[in-house]
Amino acid sequence: MNTTAERIGACGLAASLLICSATSQAARPAKHQQTTGSVVPTVEVLQEIRAARRSKKGYHPGYGYSPLESLADYPVMTVNIVPAQPADFVVTINKTRYQAGEWKFRVVPGATSIIVTRLGREPCERSLEVTRSGPNAIGCQM
């Protein structure tokens, strides 16, 4: 027979799997937007998450470790490129280049420097003060 604790554990596991599968499915962008739909975490976001997990600030005596920061805790910044196709543009955020065609990023709140380049076009340089409440978007005509 299953004990109550085993049933609660099984329900928790099932809920976790359901949440993970729902968050991994990205909505399709509209036809006028870029084709890649994933949100790319920036280098700064990954560094902050690693630092938070290495620190002891999430530890509570008697309870163990509490949930720490995750990607969902950071705001999304959107770079709207016109025309979006072909997806041969490269976005550089705070001097870090990302894969060609990426246009949605998880970023650390604060001052952000963005440069968008495309072969045969003038680079588009923007600065943005990223906030947690947004909207965090820039536009570039290329």
Contacts in CASP RR format, 6 or more apart in sequence:
PFRMAT RR
TARGET T0000
AUTHOR 0000-0000-0000
METHOD contacts of the structure
MODEL  1
MNTTAERIGACGLAASLLICSATSQAARPAKHQQTTGSVVPTVEVLQEIR
AARRSKKGYHPGYGYSPLESLADYPVMTVNIVPAQPADFVVTINKTRYQA
GEWKFRVVPGATSIIVTRLGREPCERSLEVTRSGPNAIGCQM
2 10 0 8 1.000
23 72 0 8 1.000
26 37 0 8 1.000
26 38 0 8 1.000
26 39 0 8 1.000
27 37 0 8 1.000
28 37 0 8 1.000
29 35 0 8 1.000
29 37 0 8 1.000
32 84 0 8 1.000
33 80 0 8 1.000
33 84 0 8 1.000
33 103 0 8 1.000
34 81 0 8 1.000
34 84 0 8 1.000
34 85 0 8 1.000
34 87 0 8 1.000
34 101 0 8 1.000
34 102 0 8 1.000
34 103 0 8 1.000
35 84 0 8 1.000
35 85 0 8 1.000
35 87 0 8 1.000
35 101 0 8 1.000
36 87 0 8 1.000
36 101 0 8 1.000
36 102 0 8 1.000
36 103 0 8 1.000
37 104 0 8 1.000
38 102 0 8 1.000
38 104 0 8 1.000
39 71 0 8 1.000
39 76 0 8 1.000
39 104 0 8 1.000
39 105 0 8 1.000
39 106 0 8 1.000
40 98 0 8 1.000
40 99 0 8 1.000
40 102 0 8 1.000
40 104 0 8 1.000
40 105 0 8 1.000
40 106 0 8 1.000
41 71 0 8 1.000
41 74 0 8 1.000
41 105 0 8 1.000
41 106 0 8 1.000
42 93 0 8 1.000
42 94 0 8 1.000
42 96 0 8 1.000
42 98 0 8 1.000
42 105 0 8 1.000
42 106 0 8 1.000
42 107 0 8 1.000
42 108 0 8 1.000
43 94 0 8 1.000
43 96 0 8 1.000
44 94 0 8 1.000
44 107 0 8 1.000
44 108 0 8 1.000
45 71 0 8 1.000
45 74 0 8 1.000
45 106 0 8 1.000
45 107 0 8 1.000
45 108 0 8 1.000
48 69 0 8 1.000
48 108 0 8 1.000
49 68 0 8 1.000
49 69 0 8 1.000
49 70 0 8 1.000
49 71 0 8 1.000
52 58 0 8 1.000
52 68 0 8 1.000
52 69 0 8 1.000
53 68 0 8 1.000
53 69 0 8 1.000
58 65 0 8 1.000
58 66 0 8 1.000
58 68 0 8 1.000
59 65 0 8 1.000
59 66 0 8 1.000
60 66 0 8 1.000
71 106 0 8 1.000
74 106 0 8 1.000
74 107 0 8 1.000
74 108 0 8 1.000
74 109 0 8 1.000
75 106 0 8 1.000
75 107 0 8 1.000
75 109 0 8 1.000
75 130 0 8 1.000
75 131 0 8 1.000
75 132 0 8 1.000
75 133 0 8 1.000
75 134 0 8 1.000
75 136 0 8 1.000
76 104 0 8 1.000
76 105 0 8 1.000
76 106 0 8 1.000
76 107 0 8 1.000
76 136 0 8 1.000
77 93 0 8 1.000
77 104 0 8 1.000
77 105 0 8 1.000
77 106 0 8 1.000
77 107 0 8 1.000
77 112 0 8 1.000
77 114 0 8 1.000
77 128 0 8 1.000
77 130 0 8 1.000
77 136 0 8 1.000
77 137 0 8 1.000
77 138 0 8 1.000
78 103 0 8 1.000
78 104 0 8 1.000
78 136 0 8 1.000
78 137 0 8 1.000
78 138 0 8 1.000
79 91 0 8 1.000
79 103 0 8 1.000
79 104 0 8 1.000
79 105 0 8 1.000
79 114 0 8 1.000
79 116 0 8 1.000
79 137 0 8 1.000
79 138 0 8 1.000
79 139 0 8 1.000
79 140 0 8 1.000
80 103 0 8 1.000
80 137 0 8 1.000
80 138 0 8 1.000
80 139 0 8 1.000
80 140 0 8 1.000
81 89 0 8 1.000
81 103 0 8 1.000
81 116 0 8 1.000
81 118 0 8 1.000
81 139 0 8 1.000
81 140 0 8 1.000
81 142 0 8 1.000
82 139 0 8 1.000
82 140 0 8 1.000
82 141 0 8 1.000
82 142 0 8 1.000
83 142 0 8 1.000
84 103 0 8 1.000
87 100 0 8 1.000
87 101 0 8 1.000
88 100 0 8 1.000
88 101 0 8 1.000
88 118 0 8 1.000
88 119 0 8 1.000
89 100 0 8 1.000
89 101 0 8 1.000
89 116 0 8 1.000
89 117 0 8 1.000
89 118 0 8 1.000
89 142 0 8 1.000
90 97 0 8 1.000
90 98 0 8 1.000
90 99 0 8 1.000
90 100 0 8 1.000
90 101 0 8 1.000
90 116 0 8 1.000
90 117 0 8 1.000
90 118 0 8 1.000
91 97 0 8 1.000
91 98 0 8 1.000
91 101 0 8 1.000
91 102 0 8 1.000
91 103 0 8 1.000
91 105 0 8 1.000
91 114 0 8 1.000
91 115 0 8 1.000
91 116 0 8 1.000
92 98 0 8 1.000
92 114 0 8 1.000
92 115 0 8 1.000
92 116 0 8 1.000
92 117 0 8 1.000
93 105 0 8 1.000
93 107 0 8 1.000
93 112 0 8 1.000
93 113 0 8 1.000
93 114 0 8 1.000
94 112 0 8 1.000
94 113 0 8 1.000
95 113 0 8 1.000
98 105 0 8 1.000
107 130 0 8 1.000
107 136 0 8 1.000
108 130 0 8 1.000
109 130 0 8 1.000
109 131 0 8 1.000
109 132 0 8 1.000
110 129 0 8 1.000
110 130 0 8 1.000
110 131 0 8 1.000
111 127 0 8 1.000
111 128 0 8 1.000
111 129 0 8 1.000
111 130 0 8 1.000
112 127 0 8 1.000
112 128 0 8 1.000
112 129 0 8 1.000
112 130 0 8 1.000
113 125 0 8 1.000
113 126 0 8 1.000
113 127 0 8 1.000
114 125 0 8 1.000
114 126 0 8 1.000
114 127 0 8 1.000
114 128 0 8 1.000
114 138 0 8 1.000
115 123 0 8 1.000
115 124 0 8 1.000
115 125 0 8 1.000
115 126 0 8 1.000
116 123 0 8 1.000
116 124 0 8 1.000
116 126 0 8 1.000
116 140 0 8 1.000
116 142 0 8 1.000
117 123 0 8 1.000
117 124 0 8 1.000
118 142 0 8 1.000
121 142 0 8 1.000
124 139 0 8 1.000
124 140 0 8 1.000
124 141 0 8 1.000
124 142 0 8 1.000
126 138 0 8 1.000
126 139 0 8 1.000
126 140 0 8 1.000
128 136 0 8 1.000
128 138 0 8 1.000
130 136 0 8 1.000
END
